[in-house]
Amino acid sequence: MGSKISIRFFDDREVRAVWDDENSKWWFSVVDIVGVLRDESDYEKIRNYWKYLQVKLKRENNQLGSVTTQFKFTAPDGKKRAANVLDYNGIIELAKNFPSKKANRFIEWFTYNGETIAGKSKSKAYALFDSSLLDTIEVGTVKGLQQIHG
């Protein structure tokens, strides 16, 4: 898998993703999404719930829990750890099968259309972040704001 990592935020909660050059698609951290949907920040509780949910889905003949892929993300302690990831369709399926009031709002956020003004602005912000131009902007100044919005 590629090394391009993206961190997105839903309700101020981190959702990590990694770009797969070989398949030309993003993979998203299942543990991050389970934490978001459960509104839980304790890693062990999130991980245990994901294990429980995988068993439950398997009992219901839903293969979602067994189609995950592994990718190493940097953990808060700085070490790289393997994590289950799903692609775009897998995440939508996970959210649809998740017993959470936040699931519909999460799906709305996750499938956000980039053709709106806000969507285009977000795309430009990601492009700026990925470019080397970010290093040339004067932080905390009017000129810096002008450079960002230019």
Rosetta blueprint (number, residue, H / E / L):
1 M L
2 G L
3 S L
4 K L
5 I E
6 S E
7 I E
8 R E
9 F E
10 F E
11 D L
12 D L
13 R E
14 E E
15 V E
16 R E
17 A E
18 V E
19 W E
20 D E
21 D L
22 E L
23 N L
24 S L
25 K E
26 W E
27 W E
28 F E
29 S E
30 V H
31 V H
32 D H
33 I H
34 V H
35 G H
36 V H
37 L H
38 R H
39 D L
40 E L
41 S L
42 D L
43 Y H
44 E H
45 K H
46 I H
47 R H
48 N H
49 Y H
50 W H
51 K H
52 Y H
53 L H
54 Q H
55 V H
56 K H
57 L H
58 K H
59 R H
60 E L
61 N L
62 N L
63 Q H
64 L H
65 G H
66 S H
67 V L
68 T L
69 T E
70 Q E
71 F E
72 K E
73 F E
74 T E
75 A L
76 P L
77 D L
78 G L
79 K L
80 K E
81 R E
82 A E
83 A E
84 N E
85 V E
86 L E
87 D E
88 Y H
89 N H
90 G H
91 I H
92 I H
93 E H
94 L H
95 A H
96 K H
97 N L
98 F L
99 P L
100 S L
101 K L
102 K L
103 A H
104 N H
105 R H
106 F H
107 I H
108 E H
109 W H
110 F H
111 T L
112 Y L
113 N L
114 G L
115 E L
116 T L
117 I H
118 A H
119 G H
120 K H
121 S H
122 K H
123 S H
124 K H
125 A H
126 Y H
127 A H
128 L H
129 F H
130 D H
131 S L
132 S H
133 L H
134 L H
135 D H
136 T H
137 I L
138 E L
139 V L
140 G L
141 T L
142 V H
143 K H
144 G H
145 L H
146 Q H
147 Q H
148 I H
149 H H
150 G L
